[in-house]
Amino acid sequence: MIHQVDIAYNLENVRRRIVAAAQRASRDYHEVTLVAVSKTMPAETVLAAYQAGQRHFGENRVQESQEKITCLSSLSDVYWHLIGHLQTNKIKTAVRLFDLIESVDSLHLAGALSRVAQAQGEKIAVLLEVNVAGEPSKFGFSPDELPGVAVSIASLPGLELQGLMTVAPISPNAEDVRPVFHRMRELRAGLCTTLPEVDWKHLSMGMTDDFEVGIEEGATIVRVGRAIFGVRG
Ligand SMILES: *Cc1c(COP(=O)(O)O)cnc(C)c1O
């Protein structure tokens, strides 16, 4: 496990890089939310990041995060993002635990989330996951189906659609993923035109290896794990 001082140091470093990337794109860095991806990390490591000022955390598995989030529930200003594929049988738990579900990747899941939200009389904030590069190993809507799917999901009660999320292909060179992020920005622009009643405010794109490119291309959320917590065991 890495030491608290390292986490504070790493966070400061990532924040500095976010500011610099925003500056290069003539953007206000306040538009960018840093989500610290704490998957596989224990609650005490999350707490160390919290003590260093971090408030947004990302988890990819409902089962794994349940104990962690419950354990840290006294920290009332923590904001939890679900960033991994959500199985239908975990929806109720996910809705209870998470503030934003970034990984809505099927109409079926959107419909099920809508029903849970309605039954509980609340609104669930969601992003639509897009598989820009069409990788078979990844979840998400294809760019081609996205416009139609967005219309259907926008009409579902109980969901607050807030934008798009993508996981870029793994590449040794961060520049290689720029076209993917650029495409995301175009997809959002298209949706802003065809579905102006939705506030497409978020573009969640960029991880440890490419978050600066993400910000240059318009990311409002970057999801960073290793650069903060170190390599996962
Ligand atoms: C693990 C993960 C991240 C963070 O990845 P790092 O390379 O550790 O920054 C971001 N997004 C998703 C969807 C992930 O699963």
The ligand as an SDF file (V2000), in Angstrom:
LIG
                    3D

 15 15  0  0  0  0  0  0  0  0999 V2000
   -9.6570    1.5620  -14.0840 C   0  0  0  0  0  0  0  0  0  0  0  0
  -10.4310    2.5720  -14.8450 C   0  0  0  0  0  0  0  0  0  0  0  0
   -9.9760    3.9080  -14.9400 C   0  0  0  0  0  0  0  0  0  0  0  0
   -8.6610    4.3920  -14.3530 C   0  0  0  0  0  0  0  0  0  0  0  0
   -7.5950    3.8090  -15.0220 O   0  0  0  0  0  0  0  0  0  0  0  0
   -6.0710    4.2640  -14.7220 P   0  0  0  0  0  0  0  0  0  0  0  0
   -5.3760    3.8160  -15.9380 O   0  0  0  0  0  0  0  0  0  0  0  0
   -5.6620    3.5820  -13.4810 O   0  0  0  0  0  0  0  0  0  0  0  0
   -6.0840    5.7470  -14.5730 O   0  0  0  0  0  0  0  0  0  0  0  0
  -10.7800    4.8040  -15.6250 C   0  0  0  0  0  0  0  0  0  0  0  0
  -11.9520    4.4330  -16.1910 N   0  0  0  0  0  0  0  0  0  0  0  0
  -12.4120    3.1700  -16.1180 C   0  0  0  0  0  0  0  0  0  0  0  0
  -13.7140    2.8320  -16.7630 C   0  0  0  0  0  0  0  0  0  0  0  0
  -11.6650    2.1980  -15.4540 C   0  0  0  0  0  0  0  0  0  0  0  0
  -12.1280    0.9430  -15.3940 O   0  0  0  0  0  0  0  0  0  0  0  0
  1  2  1  0
  2  3  1  0
  2 14  2  0
  3  4  1  0
  3 10  2  0
  4  5  1  0
  5  6  1  0
  6  7  2  0
  6  8  1  0
  6  9  1  0
 10 11  1  0
 11 12  2  0
 12 13  1  0
 12 14  1  0
 14 15  1  0
M  END
$$$$
